Amino acid sequence: MIRLVIVDDHRLVREAWKLLLSRDERIEVIAVCESGEQAVSTAAESKPDVMMMDITMEPMNGVEATRAIREFNTTIKIIGVSVHSDLAHVNAIMSAGANAYVTKNSSSEEMIHAINQVMEGKTYICREIPGYDVAS
């Protein structure tokens, strides 16, 4: 069972992802967080397998939260999630230590694929990001 934490500052987004991803028998949503600060403390306390990390949050954004988590845990898989499909956002979260990037336009099937890819130790960038080189 993959222990998943969903981090997003919009309640509807958190609830939708939880509903959609809980349908997969391999995934257990163990927590939802509404802020970067909450994500950092949940990562330390719950030690999930995967965190879906919204990038644009206040006051601590997903990039900062990812960087903070990486200071004490390098094994949690972090998937950056954003409405943005530009390379600046992808590069920011990936350089902070994320394992994948998926836009909010992606389907639940693509998110599940990304979760499975990072659990296998791979890097995943969603199809909506043109020209991103995973090796970069």
Secondary structure, DSSP 8 states (H G I E B T S, - for coil): -EEEEEE-S-HHHHHHHHHHHHTSTTEEEEEEESSHHHHHHHHHHH--SEEEEESS-SSS-HHHHHHHHHTT-SSSEEEEEES--SHHHHHHHHHTT-SEEEETTS-HHHHHHHHHHHHTT--EE-TTSTT--TT-
